[in-house]
Amino acid sequence: MKLLILSALMISAVVISGCTEKSNGSISIRQIESKNVEITSQNQTYPAYSAQPAEAGKKPAIVLIHSYLGLEPGYRNITDNLAKEGYIVLSPEWQTFNKTPADEVVEGLINDSIAYLKTNPDVDVNRLGLTGFCAGGRYTMLFLPQIPEFRSGVAFYGFPYSGGFANQTKPVDYIAQFKAPMLMIHGTYDQASPIADLYRYATALNASGKYFELKVYQGSPHGFMIENGQISESFEAKDAFREMVNFFNRTLRD
């Protein structure tokens, strides 16, 4: 459902940080700018967190949808880390007014997040990606085929057979509409979203000829990217982040 796009207002101060990376044996610095912003959607103002490389120039952008536990510090760090990889990233707090909103509310906020990104002169509007975790993983599965602006998506431990908080439509119902490639990342010990559901969903995608990739971590539980609100230092979390970056590099930079 297309919803009316309203204006977005930036707030707070810009924070500049950097990272070191080796290239051909030398060390270079990639600085990023991060800030708190506001996105107006459906006559309500949502806080969001944004980060991007400090250097000017057109870049691909990603909308990041946090888990049911909120925009924890770990998701802000993931936002920063994606910016250090060369992406402009916007992470809206979709639970600001309702911890369990209807799907159309989140869809409207995602569309308005795209509208906000389009006001940034450094965003390449033809190279937009979507990623999400837990409930955000379900939203990635649900809205990637419905919002044509997205060229690819990465769903972390999503729920392909869930109707969401209000028992609405399920991501599996939109397989026929898929055009963008999707990477799914999941753990075999996920009790909230059993791995068997992911295999069944992947089988349905494959039968429909839809392009997807599936990365499975044996022994990993639901939500393994974040521990106590912070990014996990586990091998699986670090490897999964690299898998996401590599996928977006292949699908948003070609």
N, C-alpha and C positions, 0 to 999 in steps of 0.2 A: 504494500500500500504506500503510494507516494504521499508524503505529508508536506505541509507548507514549510519552506525553509525560511528561517528568520535569521537575524543578524547575530554575530558572535563578538564578544568583547574580551580583549586580552586584559589580564590583571597581573599584579605582582611583579617582582623584579626578575631580571634575567640573570641566571647563574651560569658562569662559564667554567667548564672543566675540560680535561683532556685525557688522552690515552696515548701510550707509546706503541708503535708497531714497527716491525722490521720489514724492510723492503730492499731486496738485492743486497743484503748485508748491512744496510744503513738503518738508522733509527729516525723515524719521523713522528711528528706530533699531530694528532687529529683532535682539535678542540670541538666541544659541543656547547650549545646554548640550551638551557632548560628553563621552563617557566610554568607557573600556574595560569590557566586561562579559564574563560567561561564560554559555554556553548548554550545558546538559546534554542530550545526545541519545544514545540507544542506549548508555547507561552510560559515555559518554565526555564530557569537558568541552572545549568548543570556545571559544576566545577570539573576541570579536566587537567591533565598534566601533559606537557608537550616538550619534546627535545628534538634538536636537529643539529647537523654539523654547522660549525660557525662560518665556514667559507661559503661565499655566495655561489649561485649557479643552480640549475635545475636538477632535482633529485627525486627518486621514487619516494612514496609516502606509504605509511602503514597505520591503520586504525587498530588499536589493541584493546580488547575487551577482557577486563579482569574477571576473577572468579567470584563465586557466591560470597566469599569472605571479604570482598571489598578491594579497593585500590591500596593494597598493602605496600609497605616500602619495597618489597621485592619486585613488584610490578613496575614501580618507578625506576628501579635499577635496570630492569629489563628494557624499559623504554630508553633509558640513557645508553645502554649497551648497544641497542639497535641503531641509535643515532651515531655512535662511534663507528658503526659499520657502514655509515653513509646514508642512512635513511632519516626522513622526517617522520616522527611518530607522535600520534595523538591518542591519549588514553582517557576516555571519558568515564566519570563515576556514574554508572548507569543506575545505581541503587539510591541516588540522592533523595528521591521522594517516595520510593516504595522499594522495599527489599526484594519483593517478588512481583515485578511489573509484568503487565501483559506483553506479549511478543511485539505487538504493533507499537508500543511505547519505545522499546529498545530499537526497533527498526527505524523509527523516526529519528531517534538520537544518532544512530549510525549514519543515516542520510544527512543529518545536519552536521555531523562531524566531517563528512566529505565536503559539505559546503564550506565549512570553516577552513579546511585544508586548501580549498580552491582559492581562498583569499590570500594565501601565502604565495608571493611571486617566485619562491624557490621550489615550489611543488610542481612536479611533472604530472599533470592531471591524467595523463594516459598510462601512468604506472602506479596504480594504487593496489595495496594489499590489505588483507584482513587477517588478524590472528586473535585467538581467544583461548581461555583456560577454564576448564570445568564448565560452569554454565556458559561462560564465554566461548568454550569449545563447541557447545551445542549451537550457540548463536552463529558461530562461524559456519558450521555445517548447514544451518537453516538459511542464512542470508547470503552466503556466497553465490548460490545459484539464482537468487532473487534480485540482487543489486548489481546491475551490469557494469557499473564503474570499476568493480574489483577485477583485477587480472589474475589473482591467485590468492590462496588462503592457507593458513596453517592452524589446525584444530588440535589443541592439547586436551587429551582425555575428555572428549565430548560425549554426548548422549544422542546417538542417531535415532533411537526409538522412543525418545521422551517427548511428550507434548508440552514440557515446560511447567512453569508454576501454575498456569491456568488450564492445563490439559488441552492445549491447542494443537496445531498441526505438528507433525514430526518431521525432522530433517529427511528421513527416508522417503517422505512423500514428494520431495522435490528433486529426486534423482534425474528425472527426465529433463529438467531445466538447466542442469549443470553444463557450463561451457568453460569455466575457469578451472585450472588444475588445483588440486588440494593435497596437502600433506597432512596425514593424521599421525599424531604421536601419542602412544599409550603404554601403560604398564600392565604386565600379566597378572599382578596382584591387586588390580583395581576392583574393589568391592562395590563401589558406587556405580560404576559403569563397567560391567564385566567384559573382559576381552572377547568373549564369545560373540557379543553384540557387534564389536568392531569387525570381526572376521565375517559375520553375516552381512553387515553393511558393505564391506569391501567386496564381497561376492556379488552383491546386487549392483554396485557401481561397475564392476567388471563386466557383468552380463549386459549392462546398458552401454558398454563401450566408452565409459567416462574415464578420463585420465586422473589417476590418484597415485599417491605413494603412502605407504604405511610403515612407520618405524615403531617397533615394539621392543620394550626393555623388560627382559625376563626378571621377575621378582620385584618390580617397582610398583608402588601403590598409587592410588589416586592422589593427584596434587603434588607429585614428587618434585616439581620445579621449585616449590616454596616450602620452607621449613620455619615455623614460628614467625611467619611474616617476612622472612628474608629469603633471598635467593639461596637455594641449596648449593653446597660445595661438593656434592656428590659427583662422581664420574658421569652418571646418567643425566643429571641436570645440565652439566657443562656440555656433554655431547649432544643433548637434545637442542640446546641453544644453537650450537654450530650447525646442526641439521636444518633448523629453521632458517638461519642466515644463508646457508648454501642453496636452499630451495628458493628463497626470495631472490637471491642473486641470479639464479637461472631463469626465473619466471618474470621478474620485473626489470631486468637490466638488458635483456636481449634486444 
